[in-house]
């Protein structure tokens, strides 16, 4: 978009004494670009708007253009064009400001409601079963859900990013961990569920808290759960900065028995150094590989290579996003022994999860 505006400015040849206004569109594009891509890459968020502002300054203070006397617009038409461009550009700015204000209002409301949800305990935990090669439920990944009285079911994709921005992800993450450990303690107290493990996602903001190790250790101590039953899941992006501090925290919690799982493996900053340097116990093959592995030969090769590499490094592998029997059979053929996905079950509330567990033995008979 900035390129096309710049080209239009270069060919905007007007008579002497008439001001050109095409460059005013740079302002709307700069503001709109920052708003639309505020959660995007550095280029789209900062570089593109900066280029627009530079273009606005340049074309506001110079008469640079591809001047051709034959292409000069008549004065009357040029004045109409200048007024038209000015009004349209101002309309664009007003429209963007209105949209930004509405979005800000929604985000402010969402922030207030999240704080109320934390105080009132309105968040809920759902559990997606994790299955082994024999069809037995060996654990669950805990996922947060928010059922609001007026907004209904609010998808995590709508409130988690905002929670990350506002810092609320830290108390929310700690609540999830406490609640998950409390449920894990209940499972340990019953013979038919005492073998289950619990996987909990840890956000970057939560992990980077100076007291993260102490907080997790205290939650484990107070809940009384066996630390080895708890798996903390990190994404690959968290292994980029402060490597030494990251390793130290992981080692400290591994020392008390907690295991670490690398979530969405293969979609971010994967490298052999991550697997070699960090004290991981499990790799989760991202669902994008599982989804396309039957139709995309490259995905199948990558999936098989991950499984083989993990085996040589003595790392457990679990494939997420398993949705069909064909995917399950192919994963078993290449040596993947643990699975998670809608083929088995969607995330369930605790009552539905209990029902699923009671039916699991009969399901395992038809697993193979």
C-alpha positions in Angstrom: 0.0 0.0 0.0 2.7 2.6 0.8 4.4 1.8 -2.5 1.2 2.5 -4.5 0.6 5.8 -2.6 4.2 6.8 -3.3 3.8 6.1 -7.0 0.5 8.0 -7.1 2.3 11.0 -5.5 5.1 10.9 -8.0 2.6 11.1 -10.9 0.4 13.6 -9.1 1.5 16.6 -11.3 -0.5 19.7 -10.5 -0.2 23.3 -11.7 1.9 25.8 -9.8 -0.1 27.2 -6.9 -2.3 24.1 -6.4 -1.4 21.9 -3.5 -1.3 18.1 -4.0 -3.0 16.0 -1.4 -2.4 12.4 -2.4 0.3 12.1 0.3 -2.3 12.6 3.0 -3.3 8.9 2.5 0.1 8.0 4.1 -1.3 9.1 7.5 -4.3 6.8 7.4 -2.3 3.8 6.2 0.4 4.4 8.9 -2.2 4.5 11.7 -4.3 1.7 10.2 -1.2 -0.5 9.7 -0.1 -0.1 13.3 -3.6 -0.9 14.5 -4.1 -4.0 12.3 -0.6 -5.4 12.8 -0.1 -4.5 16.4 0.3 -8.2 17.3 2.2 -9.0 14.1 5.8 -8.9 13.1 8.1 -6.0 13.8 8.1 -5.1 10.1 4.4 -4.8 9.8 4.0 -3.1 13.2 6.8 -0.5 13.0 8.7 -0.5 9.8 5.7 -0.1 7.4 4.0 2.7 9.4 7.4 4.4 9.7 7.9 4.3 5.9 4.4 5.8 5.5 5.3 8.7 7.9 8.6 9.3 6.0 6.7 9.3 2.7 4.2 11.9 4.2 7.0 14.2 5.3 8.9 13.9 2.0 6.0 14.6 -0.2 4.7 17.3 2.1 7.9 19.3 1.9 9.1 18.7 -1.6 7.7 18.9 -5.1 9.4 15.8 -6.3 7.5 14.1 -9.1 7.8 12.8 -12.7 7.0 16.2 -14.2 5.7 16.2 -17.7 4.0 19.3 -19.0 1.7 17.2 -21.2 0.4 15.4 -18.1 -0.2 18.4 -15.9 -3.8 18.4 -14.7 -5.9 21.5 -15.4 -6.1 23.9 -12.4 -9.8 23.4 -11.8 -9.6 19.6 -11.9 -6.5 19.7 -9.7 -8.2 21.7 -7.1 -11.2 19.4 -7.1 -8.8 16.4 -6.8 -6.9 18.0 -3.9 -10.1 18.6 -2.0 -11.4 15.1 -2.8 -8.1 13.5 -1.6 -8.1 15.6 1.5 -11.7 14.7 2.4 -11.2 11.0 1.7 -7.9 10.9 3.7 -9.6 12.7 6.6 -12.5 10.2 6.4 -10.1 7.3 6.4 -8.5 8.7 9.6 -11.8 9.3 11.3 -12.9 5.8 10.4 -9.7 4.2 11.8 -9.9 6.3 15.0 -13.5 5.2 15.6 -12.6 1.6 15.0 -9.5 1.9 17.3 -11.7 3.5 20.0 -14.3 0.7 19.7 -11.5 -1.9 19.9 -10.0 -0.2 22.9 -13.4 -0.1 24.6 -13.9 -3.8 24.0 -10.3 -4.6 25.3 -10.9 -2.5 28.4 -14.2 -4.3 29.1 -12.5 -7.6 28.5 -9.7 -6.7 30.9 -12.2 -5.7 33.6 -14.2 -8.9 33.1 -11.1 -11.1 33.2 -10.1 -9.5 36.5 -13.6 -10.3 37.8 -13.3 -13.9 36.5 -10.1 -14.3 38.4 -11.6 -13.0 41.6 -14.9 -14.9 41.3 -13.4 -18.2 40.0 -15.3 -18.0 36.7 -12.6 -19.8 34.7 -13.0 -23.5 34.2 -10.6 -26.3 33.3 -11.2 -28.9 30.6 -9.1 -32.0 30.1 -8.1 -33.6 26.8 -7.2 -37.3 27.2 -3.8 -38.5 26.2 -3.8 -42.1 25.0 -1.0 -44.7 24.7 -0.5 -47.4 22.0 -2.7 -49.8 23.9 -5.6 -47.4 23.9 -5.3 -46.6 27.6 -5.7 -43.1 29.0 -2.4 -42.2 30.5 -2.9 -38.6 31.2 -4.6 -35.3 30.1 -3.7 -31.9 29.0 -5.4 -29.2 31.0 -7.0 -26.3 29.0 -8.6 -23.2 30.3 -12.2 -22.2 29.4 -14.2 -19.1 30.2 -18.0 -19.2 30.4 -19.1 -15.6 30.8 -22.7 -14.8 32.0 -23.3 -12.3 29.2 -20.6 -13.0 26.6 -21.2 -16.8 26.7 -18.2 -19.1 26.0 -15.2 -16.9 25.3 -12.6 -18.7 23.2 -9.1 -18.8 24.6 -7.9 -17.2 21.4 -9.8 -14.0 22.3 -8.7 -13.6 25.9 -5.3 -15.3 26.2 -3.5 -12.7 23.9 -5.0 -9.8 25.9 -4.1 -11.5 29.2 -0.5 -11.7 27.9 -0.5 -8.0 27.0 -1.9 -6.9 30.4 0.1 -9.3 32.6 -3.1 -11.0 33.8 -1.7 -14.2 32.2 0.5 -14.6 35.3 -2.3 -14.9 37.9 -4.4 -16.9 35.4 -1.5 -19.3 34.8 -0.9 -19.7 38.5 -4.6 -20.4 39.0 -4.5 -23.0 36.3 -1.5 -24.7 37.9 -3.1 -24.7 41.4 -6.3 -26.1 40.1 -4.6 -28.7 37.9 -2.5 -29.9 40.9 -5.6 -30.0 43.1 -7.3 -32.2 40.5 -4.2 -34.3 40.1 -4.2 -34.9 43.9 -7.7 -36.2 43.7 -6.7 -38.6 40.9 -3.8 -39.8 42.9 -6.1 -40.6 45.8 -8.1 -43.1 43.7 -6.7 -46.4 42.5 -8.2 -46.3 39.0 -6.8 -42.8 38.3 -3.6 -42.7 40.2 -1.5 -43.5 37.1 -2.7 -40.4 35.3 -0.3 -37.5 34.5 -1.3 -33.9 34.0 0.2 -31.6 31.3 -0.1 -27.8 31.9 0.9 -25.1 29.5 3.2 -22.4 30.9 3.1 -18.9 29.3 6.3 -17.0 28.5 5.3 -14.2 31.0 4.6 -16.7 33.7 7.9 -18.6 33.1 9.9 -15.4 33.2 8.7 -14.3 36.6 11.7 -14.2 39.0 9.8 -16.4 41.5 8.5 -18.9 39.0 10.5 -21.9 40.5 9.5 -21.0 44.0 5.8 -20.5 43.0 5.6 -23.9 41.3 7.5 -25.7 44.1 5.1 -24.2 46.7 2.0 -25.2 44.6 3.4 -28.7 44.4 4.1 -28.9 48.1 0.7 -27.5 49.2 -1.2 -29.8 46.8 0.8 -32.9 47.9 0.9 -34.3 44.4 3.8 -36.5 43.1 5.9 -34.1 41.0 6.6 -36.7 38.4 2.9 -36.8 37.5 3.1 -33.1 36.4 4.3 -32.1 32.9 4.9 -28.4 32.2 4.7 -27.5 28.5 6.8 -24.8 26.9 6.7 -23.5 23.3 9.9 -23.2 21.2 9.9 -19.4 21.2 10.7 -19.5 24.9 14.1 -21.0 24.2 15.4 -18.0 22.3 16.2 -15.4 25.0 17.9 -15.8 28.4 19.0 -19.3 27.6 21.0 -19.7 30.8 18.2 -18.5 33.0 15.7 -20.8 31.2 18.0 -23.8 31.6 18.5 -23.1 35.3 14.8 -22.9 36.0 14.1 -26.1 34.1 16.8 -27.9 35.9 15.7 -26.7 39.3 12.1 -28.0 38.8 13.3 -31.2 37.1 15.3 -31.8 40.3 12.1 -32.1 42.3 10.6 -34.5 39.7 8.7 -32.3 37.3 9.1 -33.2 33.6 9.2 -30.7 30.7 7.4 -31.1 27.4 8.2 -29.1 24.2 4.9 -28.1 22.7 4.2 -27.5 19.0 7.5 -29.0 18.0 8.6 -28.1 14.4 6.6 -24.9 14.0 8.9 -22.3 15.6 12.6 -22.1 16.2 13.4 -25.8 16.3 17.0 -26.8 16.3 19.0 -29.8 17.6 20.5 -27.5 20.2 17.1 -27.1 21.9 16.8 -30.9 22.2 20.4 -31.2 23.3 20.8 -28.4 25.7 17.4 -28.2 27.5 16.3 -30.8 30.0 13.3 -32.0 28.1 11.4 -35.2 28.7 8.8 -35.1 25.9 8.2 -33.7 22.4 4.7 -32.9 21.1 4.5 -33.2 17.4 2.4 -30.2 16.2 -1.0 -30.9 14.8 -0.1 -29.2 11.5 2.2 -32.1 10.7 -0.3 -34.7 11.8 -3.1 -33.1 9.8 -1.2 -33.1 6.5 1.1 -36.1 6.8 -1.1 -38.4 4.8 -1.3 -36.0 1.8 2.1 -34.2 2.2 5.1 -36.5 1.8 7.4 -33.9 3.3 5.3 -33.7 6.5 5.4 -37.5 6.8 9.2 -37.5 6.4 9.5 -34.8 9.0 7.1 -36.5 11.4 9.0 -39.8 11.1 12.4 -38.1 11.5 11.1 -36.4 14.7 10.0 -39.7 16.2 13.3 -41.4 15.3 15.4 -38.6 16.7 13.4 -38.5 19.9 13.8 -42.2 20.4 17.6 -41.9 20.0 17.6 -39.0 22.6 15.4 -41.0 25.0 12.6 -38.5 24.7 8.9 -39.4 24.8 6.8 -38.4 21.8 3.2 -37.5 21.7 1.3 -36.5 18.5 -1.4 -33.9 19.0 -4.3 -33.2 16.6 -5.0 -36.9 15.8 -8.4 -36.8 14.1 -8.7 -39.9 12.0 -8.0 -43.6 12.3 -5.8 -43.3 9.2 -3.6 -40.8 11.0 -3.5 -43.0 14.1 -2.5 -46.1 12.1 0.3 -44.2 10.3 1.7 -42.8 13.5 1.8 -46.2 15.0 3.6 -47.6 12.0 6.4 -45.0 12.3 6.8 -45.6 16.1 4.7 -42.9 17.8 3.2 -44.5 20.9 1.2 -41.6 22.5 -1.6 -39.6 21.0 -4.0 -36.7 21.7 -6.8 -35.4 19.5 -10.5 -35.3 18.6 -10.3 -38.9 17.3 -10.3 -39.9 20.9 -12.0 -37.0 22.6 -12.3 -33.2 22.6 -11.4 -31.4 25.8 -13.9 -32.4 28.5 -15.0 -30.9 31.8 -14.1 -33.0 34.8 -17.5 -34.8 34.9 -17.3 -35.8 31.2 -13.7 -36.7 31.6 -14.6 -39.1 34.4 -17.3 -40.7 32.2 -14.7 -41.0 29.4 -12.3 -42.8 31.8 -15.0 -45.3 32.7 -15.6 -46.1 29.1 -11.9 -46.2 28.2 -11.3 -49.9 28.9 -14.1 -50.9 26.4 -12.7 -48.4 23.9 -9.2 -49.9 24.2 -10.5 -53.3 23.0 -11.3 -51.9 19.6 -8.2 -49.7 19.5 -6.1 -52.0 17.3 
